[in-house]
């Protein structure tokens, strides 16, 4: 009997010892678990760390991961976002809508106003990480944008096209895609250049734009001019060489140049103003006597009329169009 009682006591003591150990272990593990959960919570609430990027000699501080880009004023940035398939949260509309050429890339982006009329309230509402504006913006507009978020003014000069593309690529973590696009374009232009130069040999080649019912020429480093005069090595007409910015050109001035080939971008703004202007212009007998018109070597909107000319997207599309419409490939 005594042995049984003793055995029972030993069993009970063992049970109590196990319970005590278990309690101690739980009390030790609980703070560790709570500490882990607390750390995770803090991490989730931690602000996005910042990084510095350099663009055209200027340094900008932006979030390490840029999720919310707003594009205002810079059609060049619209094209770069399109060619990289990068969706901003807000972007430029034309007549209240995203143009067809940009619509797919814009995805669920919201309108932040027209090209020259940014909607500051909407931009603020979208809480952007970065705002991409244009070097054409006046100082007072830039100041308002900078009050909202880091603002980078995208160059409208065509010769900055590679820097513009790499800026968008850095912001969207698409640098490898951008480098691949640039490398492919270099190959394509080198391949097409001999045939195009032969086709244009001895000819005056010119590109103009019709907007606001008027004809305009551009400097050698703006519009599609670098593609023609820099990359293909054609000689720029004097009127292009002398242009300092977008400059109106009369029918008489165009006739004086008398181009053999003429590329005309008739900007489609939705109100038919430019289309009607061109229809009236081509009826003019002076215009009809220009060599390009007489020889049926006038190319109207061989790329989308809204393309700026000095972007990766514009250059890729323009080269394709030259091969299809000039070389008939």
C-alpha positions as CSV (number, residue, x, y, z in Angstrom):
1,X,0.0,0.0,0.0
2,X,2.8,2.4,1.0
3,X,4.6,1.5,-2.3
4,X,1.5,2.4,-4.3
5,X,1.1,5.7,-2.5
6,X,4.8,6.5,-3.1
7,X,4.5,5.6,-6.8
8,X,1.4,7.8,-7.1
9,X,3.3,10.7,-5.5
10,X,6.2,10.3,-7.9
11,X,3.8,10.3,-10.9
12,X,2.0,13.4,-9.6
13,X,5.3,15.3,-9.1
14,X,6.4,14.4,-12.6
15,X,3.1,15.8,-14.0
16,X,3.5,19.0,-12.1
17,X,7.1,19.3,-13.3
18,X,6.0,18.9,-16.9
19,X,3.3,21.5,-16.5
20,X,5.7,23.9,-14.9
21,X,8.2,23.5,-17.7
22,X,5.5,23.9,-20.4
23,X,4.4,27.2,-18.8
24,X,7.9,28.5,-18.6
25,X,8.5,27.6,-22.2
26,X,5.3,29.4,-23.3
27,X,6.1,32.4,-21.3
28,X,9.5,32.6,-23.0
29,X,8.2,32.0,-26.6
30,X,5.3,34.5,-26.3
31,X,7.5,37.7,-26.1
32,X,9.5,36.4,-29.1
33,X,6.3,35.9,-31.2
34,X,5.0,39.3,-30.1
35,X,8.4,40.9,-31.0
36,X,8.3,39.3,-34.5
37,X,4.7,40.5,-35.1
38,X,5.7,44.0,-33.8
39,X,8.7,44.1,-36.2
40,X,6.6,43.0,-39.1
41,X,4.0,45.7,-38.3
42,X,6.7,48.3,-38.1
43,X,8.2,47.2,-41.4
44,X,4.8,47.4,-43.1
45,X,4.4,51.0,-41.8
46,X,7.9,52.1,-42.7
47,X,8.1,54.8,-45.3
48,X,9.5,54.0,-48.7
49,X,13.3,54.6,-48.7
50,X,14.6,57.2,-51.1
51,X,17.2,57.0,-53.9
52,X,18.9,59.6,-56.1
53,X,18.7,59.6,-59.9
54,X,20.5,61.8,-62.4
55,X,18.9,63.3,-65.5
56,X,20.5,65.7,-67.8
57,X,23.0,66.8,-65.2
58,X,20.4,67.3,-62.4
59,X,20.0,65.0,-59.4
60,X,16.6,64.2,-58.0
61,X,15.5,62.3,-54.9
62,X,12.7,59.8,-55.5
63,X,11.3,56.8,-53.7
64,X,13.2,53.6,-54.0
65,X,10.1,52.1,-55.6
66,X,8.2,54.6,-57.7
67,X,4.6,53.4,-57.9
68,X,2.7,56.6,-58.7
69,X,3.8,58.6,-61.7
70,X,1.9,61.6,-63.1
71,X,2.6,62.9,-66.6
72,X,1.6,66.5,-67.3
73,X,2.6,68.6,-70.3
74,X,5.3,66.2,-71.6
75,X,4.0,64.3,-74.6
76,X,7.5,62.9,-74.8
77,X,6.9,61.1,-71.5
78,X,3.6,59.8,-72.8
79,X,5.5,58.2,-75.6
80,X,8.2,56.8,-73.4
81,X,5.6,55.3,-71.1
82,X,3.9,53.7,-74.1
83,X,7.1,52.2,-75.6
84,X,8.0,50.8,-72.2
85,X,4.4,49.7,-71.4
86,X,4.5,51.6,-68.1
87,X,1.2,52.7,-66.7
88,X,1.1,56.0,-64.8
89,X,-1.6,56.9,-62.3
90,X,-2.4,60.2,-64.1
91,X,-1.6,61.4,-67.6
92,X,-2.5,63.9,-70.4
93,X,-5.7,63.7,-72.3
94,X,-6.6,65.3,-75.6
95,X,-10.2,66.6,-75.8
96,X,-10.8,64.8,-72.5
97,X,-9.7,61.4,-73.7
98,X,-6.5,59.4,-74.0
99,X,-5.5,59.4,-77.7
100,X,-5.8,55.9,-79.3
101,X,-2.0,55.7,-79.8
102,X,-1.6,55.9,-76.0
103,X,-4.8,54.3,-74.7
104,X,-3.5,50.7,-74.1
105,X,-0.5,51.8,-72.2
106,X,-2.4,54.3,-70.1
107,X,-4.6,51.4,-68.7
108,X,-6.4,52.7,-65.6
109,X,-4.7,56.1,-65.5
110,X,-6.8,59.1,-64.8
111,X,-6.9,62.4,-66.7
112,X,-4.9,65.2,-65.1
113,X,-6.0,67.7,-67.8
114,X,-4.9,68.7,-71.2
115,X,-1.3,69.2,-72.4
116,X,-1.1,72.9,-71.5
117,X,-3.7,72.9,-68.8
118,X,-2.7,70.7,-65.9
119,X,-5.4,70.1,-63.2
120,X,-3.5,70.8,-60.0
121,X,-6.3,69.6,-57.8
122,X,-6.5,66.2,-59.6
123,X,-2.7,65.8,-59.5
124,X,-2.7,66.5,-55.7
125,X,-5.6,64.0,-55.3
126,X,-3.5,61.3,-57.0
127,X,-0.7,61.6,-54.5
128,X,2.1,61.0,-57.0
129,X,5.6,59.9,-56.1
130,X,7.0,61.7,-59.1
131,X,5.6,64.3,-61.5
132,X,6.9,64.4,-65.0
133,X,6.4,67.9,-66.5
134,X,7.8,69.6,-69.6
135,X,10.6,72.1,-70.1
136,X,8.0,74.2,-71.9
137,X,6.2,74.9,-68.6
138,X,6.4,78.5,-67.2
139,X,8.0,78.9,-63.8
140,X,4.7,79.5,-62.0
141,X,3.3,76.1,-63.2
142,X,6.6,74.3,-62.2
143,X,6.4,75.9,-58.7
144,X,2.8,74.6,-58.1
145,X,3.8,71.1,-59.2
146,X,6.9,71.0,-57.0
147,X,4.6,71.8,-54.0
148,X,2.9,68.4,-54.7
149,X,5.8,66.1,-55.3
150,X,9.3,65.8,-56.9
151,X,8.9,67.3,-60.3
152,X,11.2,66.4,-63.2
153,X,10.9,68.5,-66.4
154,X,11.3,66.3,-69.4
155,X,13.2,67.8,-72.3
156,X,11.4,68.6,-75.5
157,X,14.6,68.6,-77.5
158,X,14.7,65.6,-79.8
159,X,18.4,64.9,-79.3
160,X,17.7,64.2,-75.6
161,X,15.6,61.2,-76.6
162,X,17.8,58.5,-75.1
163,X,18.1,60.4,-71.7
164,X,14.3,60.8,-71.7
165,X,13.8,57.1,-72.2
166,X,16.3,56.1,-69.6
167,X,14.7,58.5,-67.1
168,X,11.3,56.7,-67.5
169,X,13.1,53.3,-67.3
170,X,14.8,54.2,-64.0
171,X,11.5,55.4,-62.5
172,X,9.7,52.3,-63.7
173,X,12.4,49.7,-63.1
174,X,12.6,48.9,-66.8
175,X,16.3,49.8,-67.5
176,X,17.0,46.4,-69.2
177,X,14.0,46.8,-71.5
178,X,15.1,50.4,-72.4
179,X,18.7,49.3,-73.2
180,X,17.4,46.5,-75.4
181,X,15.1,49.0,-77.3
182,X,18.1,51.3,-77.9
183,X,20.3,48.5,-79.1
184,X,17.7,47.3,-81.5
185,X,17.0,50.7,-82.9
186,X,20.7,51.2,-83.6
187,X,20.8,48.0,-85.5
188,X,17.6,48.8,-87.5
189,X,18.8,52.3,-88.5
190,X,22.2,51.1,-89.6
191,X,20.5,48.4,-91.7
192,X,18.1,50.8,-93.3
193,X,20.4,53.7,-93.7
194,X,22.2,52.7,-97.0
195,X,18.9,52.1,-98.9
196,X,17.3,55.3,-97.6
197,X,20.4,57.5,-98.4
198,X,20.4,56.1,-101.9
199,X,16.7,56.8,-102.3
200,X,17.1,60.4,-101.0
201,X,20.3,61.1,-102.9
202,X,20.5,64.6,-104.3
203,X,17.0,65.5,-103.0
204,X,15.8,68.2,-100.6
205,X,13.9,66.5,-97.8
206,X,11.8,68.3,-95.3
207,X,9.3,67.7,-92.5
208,X,6.6,70.2,-91.4
209,X,3.6,70.1,-89.1
210,X,0.2,71.7,-89.5
211,X,-1.3,72.8,-86.3
212,X,-3.7,75.6,-85.4
213,X,-4.4,75.8,-89.2
214,X,-0.8,76.9,-89.9
215,X,2.3,75.2,-91.3
216,X,5.4,75.1,-89.0
217,X,9.1,74.2,-89.4
218,X,11.4,73.2,-86.5
219,X,15.1,73.4,-85.7
220,X,17.4,70.6,-86.7
221,X,17.3,69.1,-83.1
222,X,13.5,69.1,-82.8
223,X,10.6,67.1,-84.3
224,X,11.6,64.4,-86.8
225,X,14.6,66.4,-88.0
226,X,17.3,64.5,-86.1
227,X,16.1,61.3,-87.8
228,X,16.4,62.9,-91.2
229,X,19.5,65.2,-90.9
230,X,21.5,63.5,-88.2
231,X,20.9,59.8,-88.4
232,X,20.4,59.6,-92.2
233,X,22.9,62.3,-92.9
234,X,20.6,64.4,-95.2
235,X,21.3,68.1,-95.6
236,X,18.8,70.3,-93.8
237,X,17.3,73.2,-95.9
238,X,18.4,76.7,-94.8
239,X,15.0,77.5,-93.3
240,X,15.4,74.5,-91.0
241,X,19.0,75.5,-90.1
242,X,17.9,79.0,-89.2
243,X,14.9,78.0,-87.1
244,X,15.3,78.7,-83.4
245,X,12.0,77.2,-82.3
246,X,8.7,76.2,-83.8
247,X,8.3,78.8,-86.6
248,X,5.5,79.4,-89.0
249,X,6.3,79.0,-92.7
250,X,4.2,80.5,-95.5
251,X,3.3,78.8,-98.8
252,X,5.7,81.2,-100.5
253,X,8.6,80.3,-98.2
254,X,7.9,76.6,-98.7
255,X,7.8,77.1,-102.5
256,X,11.2,78.8,-102.3
257,X,12.7,75.8,-100.6
258,X,10.9,73.6,-103.2
259,X,11.5,70.2,-101.4
260,X,11.6,67.0,-103.5
261,X,10.2,65.0,-100.6
262,X,7.8,66.5,-98.0
263,X,6.7,64.8,-94.8
264,X,3.6,66.6,-93.3
265,X,2.2,65.8,-89.9
266,X,-1.4,67.2,-89.9
267,X,-2.1,67.2,-86.2
268,X,-5.5,65.7,-85.5
269,X,-7.0,67.7,-82.6
270,X,-10.6,66.5,-82.8
271,X,-12.1,69.6,-84.3
272,X,-11.0,69.0,-87.9
273,X,-9.3,72.5,-88.0
274,X,-6.0,71.2,-89.2
275,X,-7.4,68.7,-91.7
276,X,-9.5,71.4,-93.2
277,X,-6.5,73.7,-93.4
278,X,-4.5,71.1,-95.3
279,X,-7.3,70.5,-97.7
280,X,-7.4,74.2,-98.5
281,X,-3.6,74.5,-98.7
282,X,-3.2,71.7,-101.2
283,X,-5.6,73.5,-103.6
284,X,-3.2,76.5,-103.7
285,X,-1.5,76.6,-107.2
286,X,1.8,77.7,-105.6
287,X,1.8,74.6,-103.5
288,X,0.8,72.4,-106.4
289,X,3.9,73.6,-108.3
290,X,6.3,72.4,-105.6
291,X,8.3,69.4,-106.8
292,X,7.2,67.1,-104.0
293,X,3.5,67.8,-104.9
294,X,4.1,67.5,-108.6
295,X,5.9,64.1,-108.2
296,X,3.5,62.8,-105.6
297,X,6.2,62.6,-103.0
298,X,4.2,64.2,-100.2
299,X,3.7,61.9,-97.2
300,X,0.8,62.8,-94.9
301,X,0.8,61.4,-91.3
302,X,2.9,58.4,-92.0
303,X,3.0,58.0,-88.2
304,X,0.4,59.0,-85.7
305,X,-0.1,62.8,-86.0
306,X,0.4,63.3,-82.2
307,X,3.9,61.8,-82.1
308,X,6.6,64.3,-81.2
309,X,9.3,63.0,-83.4
310,X,12.1,63.1,-80.8
311,X,11.4,60.0,-78.7
312,X,12.3,56.3,-79.0
313,X,8.7,55.5,-79.9
314,X,8.5,58.2,-82.6
315,X,11.9,57.1,-84.1
316,X,11.0,53.4,-84.2
317,X,7.6,54.2,-85.8
318,X,9.1,56.7,-88.2
319,X,11.8,54.3,-89.4
320,X,9.2,51.6,-90.0
321,X,7.1,54.2,-92.0
322,X,10.0,55.2,-94.1
323,X,10.7,51.6,-95.1
324,X,7.0,51.0,-95.9
325,X,6.2,54.3,-97.7
326,X,9.5,55.3,-99.2
327,X,11.3,52.0,-99.8
328,X,8.0,50.2,-100.3
329,X,9.1,47.3,-98.0
